[in-house]
Amino acid sequence: MCNHFPYSAAVVLCSLPLLLGSVRAETQPCSVAPVEDYAGWGWKSWVMKNGLITLAVVPEIGGRVMQYDLDGHPSIYVNPKEIGKRYTPSQQSGWPNYGGYKTWPAPQHRWLTSGGGWPPPPNLDFGPYSCRIVTDTPESSVVRLESPVETFSKWRCQGLKFERQLTIYRGSTRVRVEQTLTNKGSQKANWAIWDVTQSIVAHRGKADYGNFWVYFPIRADSRFGQDGYYVMSGDKEDSQWKSNIVPGVSAVQYLHHGGKIGADSDGGWICYVDRKDGYAYAKTFSFFKDQAYPDSGASVEVFTSAGLPYLEVEVLSPLVDLAPKQSYTFVENWYATRCEGPILEVNNVGVIKKRLTVQPLNDDSARIDGAYGLFYQGEVRIAFQNAEGEKIGSGKSYPVSPPVQFLLQDRCVIPRKTRLVELQLYDAFGRFVGTLDSTPNEPR
């Protein structure tokens, strides 16, 4: 059982207080619908909502996702100079930089048949995609996008085609992103799927660039040394590259400098954070240890623009051989929550800013602390396990919701045989989602 300190468990950051039991009643159904001239962009968009997040997909400009907001807070950069414009792909196409999220084949350096890696293949990048609603129920909404086949001989990507399926869920900020690459050509192809999201790096009317960060885990045996990344372009000593901000996590602080880094990260996550407003947007994905990755083995990359104000949060799949008519699908999950960082870990439940600690007090109780952002509406429950991994008790439950940061500061009476203290998340419908955090405990 748990007893409150006077300050209790806190949920903060400009949100109304949550009452026990209120989260479940606040879940809103999912919906998706096409909207003409959404947000005044001049494009027809498919808009997905569930009361927590808004996702706007624009098929006619390469099937881009141009909006992923939590509680009205924007995360995706939209280039104002390209709003409403359309271009016809051709052998002479350049690159219209709309912003948003898109997919490219990787590696970039072998895009062109004549050698070189710019511009991207136009049909895949900005050609008109088809879009259809697959599912629209209160519990989930799904749209599927399909690109034209790349037809121009200037690009080695000729014969490739992309499909993307996006799913949102009730009571969560989760977006399941299924990215499929198909070889429609007559020859064998070898490519990776490269996901690129352009993210906002300044608040409206300001140039407060230093408030925007990207965090990613680094592997202990990284081929790039103790930093866990290598500088692909730009100054290797640039102050925006932040090595080991905590053990096992490196970062980028956007400073409006140009450059790019790649990391052979095996942790399966990358997280962009607006530290001023306290919002975090994460991507999680599977890392395939025994498979080859493009760009010297990079699974995540961060690009920083010195011109237009944006950065890119990028995830790469392994390289795959595709016979004619063969497809490969690479799945990510996107999440959003309130947390100003630093981000120490991302899992399928939330982000960790401060890890769970248990400090014994003079009586049979202990002080517990931690700081988190959650991806689901529901409640966090404290659970106690013995040395055999059996649950031997539970503590207090705390209502949680993605628009509210969860600061845990409480006192618990811990069963005497407890060897592990866990924070377990149950969604608004009482279903177990996963473990947010845990810490060992030495019985007294």
C-alpha positions in Angstrom: 0.0 0.0 0.0 1.1 3.6 -0.5 0.6 6.6 1.7 0.9 10.2 0.3 3.6 12.6 1.1 2.1 16.1 1.5 3.1 16.9 -2.1 1.7 13.6 -3.4 2.1 12.4 -7.0 2.1 15.4 -9.3 0.9 15.8 -12.8 1.9 19.2 -14.1 2.4 21.5 -17.2 -0.6 23.7 -17.8 -3.3 21.1 -17.7 -6.4 20.8 -15.6 -6.1 18.4 -12.7 -7.1 14.8 -13.4 -9.4 13.0 -11.0 -9.4 9.3 -10.4 -11.7 7.6 -12.9 -12.0 10.7 -15.1 -9.5 9.6 -17.8 -11.7 6.7 -19.0 -14.7 9.0 -19.4 -12.6 11.4 -21.5 -11.5 9.0 -24.2 -12.9 10.1 -27.6 -13.6 7.9 -30.6 -11.3 7.8 -33.6 -12.3 9.4 -36.9 -10.9 10.0 -40.4 -12.4 12.1 -43.2 -11.2 13.9 -46.3 -11.2 17.7 -46.0 -10.9 20.1 -48.9 -8.4 22.9 -48.4 -7.6 21.7 -44.9 -5.8 24.4 -42.7 -5.9 26.7 -45.7 -3.2 24.7 -47.4 -4.9 24.4 -50.7 -4.6 20.6 -50.7 -7.2 18.0 -50.0 -6.1 16.2 -46.8 -7.2 13.1 -45.0 -7.6 14.2 -41.3 -7.4 11.6 -38.5 -8.4 12.4 -34.9 -9.0 10.8 -31.6 -9.3 13.7 -29.2 -5.6 13.6 -28.3 -3.8 13.8 -31.7 -4.5 15.2 -35.1 -2.8 13.6 -38.1 -3.2 15.2 -41.6 -2.1 13.3 -44.7 -1.8 15.0 -48.1 -1.9 12.4 -50.9 -1.3 14.7 -53.8 2.2 15.9 -52.7 3.8 12.5 -52.2 1.5 11.1 -49.5 3.1 13.3 -46.9 2.0 13.6 -43.3 1.9 17.3 -42.8 0.5 17.4 -39.3 1.1 15.3 -36.1 -0.2 17.4 -33.1 -0.8 16.5 -29.5 -3.5 18.6 -27.9 -3.1 21.2 -30.6 0.7 21.5 -30.3 2.4 21.2 -33.7 5.5 19.1 -34.3 5.9 18.9 -38.1 7.5 21.6 -40.2 5.4 22.9 -43.1 7.3 25.1 -45.6 5.2 28.3 -46.1 6.8 28.9 -49.5 5.3 25.6 -50.9 1.8 25.7 -49.4 -0.8 24.9 -52.0 1.7 24.2 -54.8 1.8 21.1 -57.0 4.5 19.8 -59.4 4.4 17.3 -62.2 7.3 14.7 -61.9 9.6 14.6 -64.9 13.1 13.6 -66.0 14.2 17.1 -65.2 12.5 17.4 -61.8 14.2 19.1 -58.9 13.1 18.9 -55.3 10.1 20.8 -53.9 10.7 21.0 -50.2 7.2 20.8 -48.7 8.2 19.8 -45.2 6.3 16.9 -43.5 7.1 13.2 -43.4 7.9 11.1 -46.4 9.8 7.9 -47.3 12.8 7.6 -49.6 14.8 4.6 -50.7 18.3 4.4 -49.2 21.2 4.8 -49.7 21.0 8.3 -51.2 24.4 8.2 -52.8 23.3 5.8 -55.5 20.0 7.4 -56.5 21.1 8.6 -59.9 22.1 6.3 -62.7 24.9 8.7 -63.7 26.2 8.8 -60.2 25.4 11.0 -57.2 22.5 11.3 -54.8 20.4 14.4 -55.6 17.6 15.1 -56.3 15.3 12.3 -55.0 13.2 10.2 -57.4 10.2 12.5 -58.2 7.3 10.0 -58.5 8.2 8.6 -55.1 8.9 11.9 -53.5 6.1 14.3 -54.6 4.0 12.4 -57.2 0.3 12.1 -56.5 -0.5 9.1 -54.2 -3.8 7.4 -54.0 -5.5 7.3 -50.6 -8.3 5.2 -49.2 -9.9 4.7 -45.8 -9.4 1.1 -44.8 -11.1 1.3 -41.4 -13.0 4.0 -39.5 -14.4 2.8 -36.2 -14.5 4.4 -32.7 -11.6 2.2 -31.7 -9.2 2.8 -34.7 -9.0 4.5 -38.0 -6.8 3.4 -40.9 -5.8 5.1 -44.2 -3.6 3.5 -46.9 -1.5 5.5 -49.4 0.0 4.2 -52.6 2.6 5.9 -54.7 3.0 5.8 -58.5 5.8 3.6 -59.8 9.1 5.5 -60.4 9.3 5.6 -64.2 12.2 7.9 -65.0 15.5 6.3 -66.2 17.6 9.1 -64.6 17.1 7.3 -61.3 18.3 3.9 -60.2 15.1 3.7 -58.2 13.2 3.2 -61.5 10.5 0.5 -60.9 10.1 1.1 -57.2 6.8 1.9 -55.5 5.9 2.9 -51.9 2.8 2.2 -49.9 2.1 3.5 -46.4 -0.6 2.5 -44.0 -1.4 4.7 -41.0 -3.4 3.7 -38.0 -4.6 5.7 -34.9 -6.1 4.2 -31.8 -8.6 5.4 -29.2 -7.2 6.7 -25.9 -3.6 6.8 -27.2 -1.2 9.0 -29.2 0.1 5.9 -31.0 0.3 6.0 -34.8 1.3 2.7 -36.4 3.2 3.5 -39.6 3.6 0.5 -42.0 6.0 1.4 -44.8 6.1 -1.0 -47.8 8.6 -0.9 -50.7 7.8 -3.0 -53.8 10.0 -3.8 -56.7 7.7 -3.4 -59.8 10.7 -3.6 -62.2 12.2 -6.5 -64.1 15.5 -6.6 -62.3 16.6 -7.4 -58.7 16.8 -4.4 -56.5 18.6 -3.7 -53.2 17.4 -0.8 -51.1 16.4 0.2 -47.5 13.3 2.2 -46.5 14.3 5.6 -45.2 11.7 7.6 -43.2 12.3 11.3 -43.0 10.2 13.7 -40.8 10.9 17.4 -40.9 10.3 18.9 -37.4 9.7 22.4 -36.2 12.7 24.2 -34.6 11.3 27.6 -33.5 8.2 28.9 -31.9 6.0 31.1 -33.9 7.6 34.5 -34.6 10.8 33.6 -32.8 14.2 32.2 -33.6 14.6 30.4 -30.3 16.4 27.4 -31.9 18.2 26.0 -28.9 14.9 24.8 -27.4 14.6 21.8 -29.8 16.5 18.6 -29.2 16.6 15.0 -30.6 17.6 12.1 -28.4 18.6 8.6 -29.4 20.3 5.6 -27.6 23.8 4.6 -28.6 25.1 1.0 -28.6 27.9 0.0 -26.3 29.9 -1.6 -29.1 29.3 1.2 -31.7 31.5 1.1 -34.7 31.7 4.9 -34.3 33.3 4.8 -30.9 32.1 6.1 -27.6 29.9 8.9 -29.1 27.8 6.3 -30.9 27.5 8.4 -34.1 29.5 9.8 -36.9 29.3 13.2 -38.6 28.1 12.7 -42.2 28.3 16.4 -43.1 29.1 19.6 -41.3 31.6 20.4 -38.6 32.7 17.4 -36.6 33.3 19.7 -33.6 30.0 21.5 -33.9 28.4 22.3 -30.5 25.0 21.0 -31.6 26.3 17.4 -31.4 25.9 16.2 -27.8 27.7 13.1 -26.9 26.5 10.9 -24.0 24.3 13.5 -22.3 23.7 10.5 -19.9 25.4 7.1 -20.3 24.0 5.4 -23.4 22.1 8.4 -24.9 23.5 11.1 -27.3 21.6 14.0 -28.7 21.4 16.9 -31.1 20.5 20.5 -30.0 19.3 22.4 -33.0 21.3 25.7 -33.4 20.5 26.6 -37.0 23.8 25.1 -38.1 24.0 22.8 -41.1 25.0 19.2 -40.7 24.1 15.6 -40.3 24.9 12.6 -38.1 24.2 8.9 -38.3 24.2 6.4 -35.5 24.3 2.6 -35.5 21.8 2.7 -32.7 20.3 -0.6 -31.6 17.9 0.8 -29.0 14.9 1.0 -31.4 13.9 4.6 -30.6 14.5 8.3 -31.4 12.7 11.2 -29.8 12.3 14.9 -30.8 11.5 17.3 -28.0 10.3 20.9 -27.8 11.9 21.6 -24.4 10.4 25.0 -23.9 6.8 23.9 -24.3 7.5 20.4 -22.9 6.3 18.1 -25.7 8.0 14.9 -26.9 7.4 13.1 -30.2 9.0 9.6 -30.5 9.5 6.9 -33.1 10.0 3.3 -32.1 11.1 0.5 -34.5 12.8 -2.9 -34.6 16.5 -3.1 -35.0 17.9 -6.1 -36.9 21.2 -6.9 -35.4 22.5 -9.3 -38.1 21.4 -7.3 -41.1 23.3 -4.7 -43.1 22.2 -1.0 -42.9 22.9 1.8 -45.4 25.1 4.8 -44.7 27.9 2.9 -42.9 25.4 1.0 -40.7 23.2 3.9 -39.6 19.7 3.0 -38.2 18.9 6.6 -37.2 20.1 9.9 -38.6 19.5 13.6 -37.7 19.9 16.4 -40.3 20.0 20.1 -39.3 19.2 22.8 -41.8 21.2 26.1 -41.8 18.7 27.6 -44.3 15.0 26.9 -43.8 14.4 26.4 -40.1 13.9 22.7 -39.6 15.6 19.5 -38.6 15.0 16.0 -39.8 14.3 12.9 -37.6 15.2 9.9 -39.7 14.9 6.1 -39.3 16.3 3.5 -41.7 15.4 -0.1 -42.3 18.0 -2.7 -43.1 19.0 -3.2 -46.8 16.9 -5.8 -48.5 17.1 -7.7 -51.7 13.9 -7.5 -53.7 13.2 -9.7 -56.6 10.7 -8.5 -59.2 7.2 -8.1 -57.7 8.6 -8.7 -54.2 7.8 -6.3 -51.3 9.3 -5.5 -47.9 7.5 -3.8 -45.0 9.2 -1.8 -42.2 7.0 -0.8 -39.3 7.3 2.1 -36.9 5.2 3.4 -34.1 4.9 7.1 -33.4 4.0 8.5 -30.0 3.5 11.9 -28.5 3.4 13.1 -24.9 4.2 15.9 -22.5 7.8 15.9 -21.3 10.5 18.5 -21.6 13.4 16.1 -21.6 16.1 15.0 -21.4 14.8 11.7 -22.6 16.6 8.7 -21.1 14.4 5.9 -22.6 11.4 5.4 -24.8 9.3 2.2 -24.6 5.7 1.3 -25.8 4.2 2.9 -22.7 6.0 6.3 -22.4 9.2 8.3 -22.1 11.5 8.3 -19.1 12.9 11.6 -18.0 14.0 10.5 -14.5 14.3 6.8 -13.6 12.3 5.2 -10.8 14.2 5.3 -7.5 13.2 3.7 -4.1 14.7 5.3 -1.0 14.0 3.5 2.3 12.8 5.6 5.2 13.1 5.0 8.9 9.9 3.0 9.1 8.7 0.2 6.8 8.0 2.7 4.0 10.1 4.1 1.2 10.1 7.2 -0.9 9.6 6.6 -4.6 10.4 9.1 -7.4 10.4 9.3 -11.2 9.4 11.6 -14.1 7.6 10.4 -17.2 5.5 11.2 -20.2 2.7 8.7 -21.0 1.4 7.7 -24.4 -2.0 6.4 -23.2 -4.9 7.6 -21.1 -5.4 5.3 -18.2 -3.6 4.7 -14.9 -0.1 3.7 -13.7 -0.1 1.1 -10.9 2.7 0.2 -8.6 3.5 -3.5 -8.5 5.8 -5.5 -6.3 7.6 -8.8 -7.3 9.6 -11.3 -5.3 12.9 -13.0 -6.3 11.0 -15.6 -8.3 9.2 -12.9 -10.4 5.9 -13.4 -8.7 3.6 -10.5 -7.9 3.3 -10.2 -4.1 1.4 -6.9 -3.8 0.4 -3.6 -5.3 0.4 0.0 -4.4 -1.4 3.1 -5.3 -2.8 3.8 -8.8 -2.3 7.2 -10.6 -4.4 8.5 -13.4 -2.4 9.5 -16.4 -2.9 11.1 -19.8 -0.5 12.1 -22.7 -1.2 15.9 -22.4 0.0 15.8 -18.7 3.5 15.1 -17.5 3.6 12.5 -14.8 5.8 13.3 -11.8 5.9 10.6 -9.2 6.7 11.6 -5.7 5.1 9.4 -3.1 5.6 7.2 -0.1 5.0 3.4 -0.3 4.9 0.6 2.3 6.8 -2.1 0.4 6.2 -5.8 1.1 9.2 -7.3 2.9 10.2 -9.8 0.2 10.0 -7.3 -2.7 13.0 -7.6 -5.1 11.5 -5.5 -7.9 9.3 -2.4 -7.9 7.4 -1.8 -11.2 5.3 0.9 -12.7 2.7 -0.8 -14.9 0.4 1.0 -17.3 -3.3 0.0 -17.8 -5.2 1.8 -20.5 -8.6 3.6 -20.1 -10.4 0.3 -20.6 -8.4 -1.6 -17.9 -6.1 -3.4 -20.3 -2.5 -4.0 -19.4 -0.2 -2.1 -21.9 3.2 -2.6 -20.5 5.8 -1.7 -17.9 6.8 2.0 -17.8 9.8 1.6 -15.5 11.2 -0.6 -12.8 13.9 -0.7 -10.2 15.5 -3.4 -8.0 14.8 -3.4 -4.3 16.8 -4.8 -1.5 14.6 -6.4 1.1 15.1 -5.2 4.7 
